[in-house]
Amino acid sequence: MLADAFAYLPSDILVKVDRADMAAFLEARASLFHHRVVFVAWQMPLPLKIIPDGTSKCALRQLLDRYVPWHLLDRPKAVFSMPIGQCLRGPLRSWASDLLHPDRLAREGYLRPEPITRFWQQHLIGRYDHTTKL
C-alpha cells in the first residue's frame, strides 16, 4: 500500500486518469483518497482486505453490495491503456514510418529490418496489432 500510495498511483494511474478526464472536459475526483478513507484502510487488518482465494478489496465489495448489483462488481479488470496502435496507424504514422524505415534500421545496425518491416506493414493494414512488438 505504501509503494502504491507514493509511487505507482501518483506517477502512473492518477496521471492517466487526469489526462483522460481533461481530454473529455471532465473533472474527476479520486474519492477513495479522502484522508478519512485512507486512514481507515491503513488501520484495517489484512484479512479484511484480501481473502485466501486472492480476492482483494473485500470490505469495499461488501459495502458496495448494498448499493450496486453484484454482476457489476464481480467483473474482470478493464485495462486502461493508451490507444498506441491506433495512433501509429493515424496521427503518428509518418513519424513511426520514418523511425522504422528499412534503410534507417539497416544504417543504425541494431535491429534486422526485415521482421520489423513485416510487422509494420501488417500493423498498418490492420491485419495484426503489433503495437507491443513495434
C-alpha positions as CSV (number, residue, x, y, z in Angstrom):
1,M,0.0,0.0,0.0
2,L,2.9,2.4,0.8
3,A,4.5,1.8,-2.5
4,D,1.2,2.3,-4.4
5,A,0.5,5.4,-2.5
6,F,3.8,7.1,-3.1
7,A,5.0,5.7,-6.4
8,Y,2.6,3.8,-8.7
9,L,-0.6,5.8,-8.1
10,P,0.8,9.4,-8.5
11,S,3.3,8.6,-11.3
12,D,1.0,6.3,-13.3
13,I,-2.6,5.7,-12.6
14,L,-3.6,9.1,-11.4
15,V,-1.7,10.8,-14.2
16,K,-3.6,8.7,-16.8
17,V,-7.0,9.4,-15.2
18,D,-6.2,13.1,-15.0
19,R,-5.2,13.2,-18.7
20,A,-8.2,11.2,-19.8
21,D,-10.8,13.3,-17.9
22,M,-9.2,16.6,-19.0
23,A,-9.3,15.4,-22.6
24,A,-13.0,14.7,-22.2
25,F,-13.6,18.1,-20.4
26,L,-14.4,16.3,-17.2
27,E,-13.3,16.8,-13.6
28,A,-12.7,13.5,-11.8
29,R,-12.2,13.0,-8.1
30,A,-10.4,10.1,-6.5
31,S,-12.9,9.8,-3.7
32,L,-11.2,6.8,-2.2
33,F,-8.2,9.0,-1.4
34,H,-10.1,11.1,1.1
35,H,-7.9,11.3,4.2
36,R,-10.5,9.6,6.4
37,V,-10.9,6.7,3.9
38,V,-7.2,6.2,3.6
39,F,-6.8,6.3,7.4
40,V,-9.4,3.6,7.9
41,A,-7.9,1.4,5.1
42,W,-4.5,1.6,6.7
43,Q,-5.9,0.5,10.0
44,M,-7.8,-2.5,8.7
45,P,-6.4,-6.0,9.2
46,L,-5.2,-7.8,6.1
47,P,-7.9,-10.5,6.2
48,L,-10.5,-7.7,5.6
49,K,-8.6,-6.5,2.6
50,I,-7.6,-9.8,0.9
51,I,-9.1,-13.2,1.5
52,P,-7.2,-16.5,0.9
53,D,-8.5,-17.0,-2.6
54,G,-6.8,-13.8,-3.6
55,T,-9.9,-11.6,-3.8
56,S,-9.0,-8.1,-2.9
57,K,-11.0,-5.1,-1.6
58,C,-13.3,-7.4,0.4
59,A,-14.6,-4.7,2.7
60,L,-15.3,-2.3,-0.2
61,R,-17.0,-5.1,-2.1
62,Q,-19.3,-5.9,0.9
63,L,-20.2,-2.2,1.2
64,L,-20.9,-1.8,-2.5
65,D,-23.0,-4.9,-2.5
66,R,-25.6,-3.0,-0.5
67,Y,-26.0,-0.4,-3.3
68,V,-24.7,-1.9,-6.6
69,P,-25.9,-5.1,-8.3
70,W,-23.4,-7.9,-7.9
71,H,-23.0,-8.6,-11.6
72,L,-21.5,-5.1,-11.9
73,L,-19.0,-5.8,-9.1
74,D,-17.9,-9.3,-10.0
75,R,-16.2,-8.5,-13.3
76,P,-12.7,-8.8,-14.6
77,K,-10.5,-5.8,-14.6
78,A,-10.7,-3.4,-17.6
79,V,-7.3,-2.3,-18.7
80,F,-6.7,1.4,-19.0
81,S,-4.2,1.9,-21.8
82,M,-3.4,4.4,-24.4
83,P,-4.5,3.6,-28.0
84,I,-0.9,3.5,-29.3
85,G,-1.8,1.0,-32.1
86,Q,-4.4,3.4,-33.5
87,C,-2.1,6.4,-33.1
88,L,0.6,4.5,-35.1
89,R,-1.9,4.0,-37.9
90,G,-3.2,7.5,-37.6
91,P,-1.6,10.8,-36.4
92,L,1.8,9.2,-35.6
93,R,2.0,7.2,-38.8
94,S,4.6,9.3,-40.7
95,W,6.8,9.7,-37.5
96,A,6.8,5.9,-37.0
97,S,7.4,5.2,-40.7
98,D,10.5,7.3,-40.5
99,L,11.7,5.6,-37.4
100,L,11.0,2.1,-38.8
101,H,12.2,2.7,-42.4
102,P,14.3,-0.3,-43.5
103,D,17.2,2.0,-44.7
104,R,17.4,3.7,-41.3
105,L,17.3,0.4,-39.4
106,A,20.0,-1.1,-41.7
107,R,22.1,2.1,-41.3
108,E,21.9,2.1,-37.5
109,G,22.6,-1.6,-37.4
110,Y,21.0,-2.6,-34.1
111,L,17.9,-4.4,-35.5
112,R,17.2,-6.5,-38.5
113,P,14.9,-4.5,-40.8
114,E,13.1,-7.5,-42.4
115,P,10.9,-8.6,-39.5
116,I,10.3,-5.1,-38.3
117,T,9.2,-4.1,-41.8
118,R,6.9,-7.1,-42.0
119,F,5.3,-6.3,-38.6
120,W,4.9,-2.6,-39.5
121,Q,3.2,-3.4,-42.8
122,Q,0.8,-5.9,-41.2
123,H,0.1,-3.4,-38.4
124,L,-0.6,-0.6,-40.9
125,I,-3.2,-2.6,-42.9
126,G,-4.9,-3.8,-39.7
127,R,-4.1,-7.4,-40.3
128,Y,-2.5,-7.7,-36.8
129,D,-1.9,-5.4,-33.9
130,H,1.8,-5.5,-33.4
131,T,1.8,-2.5,-31.1
132,T,3.9,-4.1,-28.4
133,K,6.5,-5.5,-30.8
134,L,6.8,-2.2,-32.6
